[in-house]
């Protein structure tokens, strides 16, 4: 249990730091494209085009953030096999706290008292969950369920992409939610994956859950990138938290046999609900980031200083 918790905390740190670096790279790329003003970087609905998203992905900040995401993924996969999903996914989702704190420094954002309170609520809920968690259930499921997981992953990623293209600039929260659902499917896939323990390569390659992990993971990363381009990094991450926590947590209990300590079921339920509510509150209270006024002058900052309003540029 202790090793699993430490692994989940390390995964959370990797994801949280990676999100802020990816947001920093996305914003820098978007501002460069806007400055060129030669080729529109948005779709007709106001969302980022595939080309603009690809350009954001080759900034050094975004690439470093992606490396940290992969580190977080590896550690999160291990945590998903060591802990009940309602605990591992929620602890990993605490990257919201790291994202919020680092965004103050690196993105020049200011968090309201309500946001800080919401973050404190999430941390308190994690303590409740860690106290109540019991042994994780088994990961043995029928192969047909693995095919359903793959189909659901394809629908989530495809549906999320369509929604983003239709809603454009209004899709930040939905993009974050769809990316979270993708990461939730990834966590379930890791848990049920065949051929891992003991290692059996033919069994591993023949398991649809492996391809569900790839589709959900890559699709979730793409939708998360779009969400960071469209809106507040804290709001997008909060929506992601809800998506990657609620569904895996419920399925872990109902389908995979995850459980709490005897007599602590109510504590686990309370901690789970409070954690999700706290994440939603961060999205609800998060103030939208101010857009630069058209034609505003770009006065140089004093040497060694970067104005808070341009820290993400």
Secondary structure, DSSP 8 states (H G I E B T S, - for coil): -HHHHHHHHHHHHHHHHHHHHHHHHHHHHHHHHHHH-SS--B-TTSSB-HHHHHHHTTSHHHHHHHHHHHHHHHHHHHHHHHS-HHHHHHHHHTHHHHHHHHHHHHS-----HHHHHHHHHHHHHHHHHHHHB---------HHHHHHHHHHHHHHHHHHHHHHHHHGGG-HHHHHHHHHHHHHHHHHHHHH-SSTTTT-HHHHHT-HHHHHHHHHHHHHHHHHHHHHHHS-HHHHHHHHHHHHHHHHHHHHHHTS---B-TT-HHHHHHHHHHHHHHHHHHHHH--------TT-------TT---GGGTT-
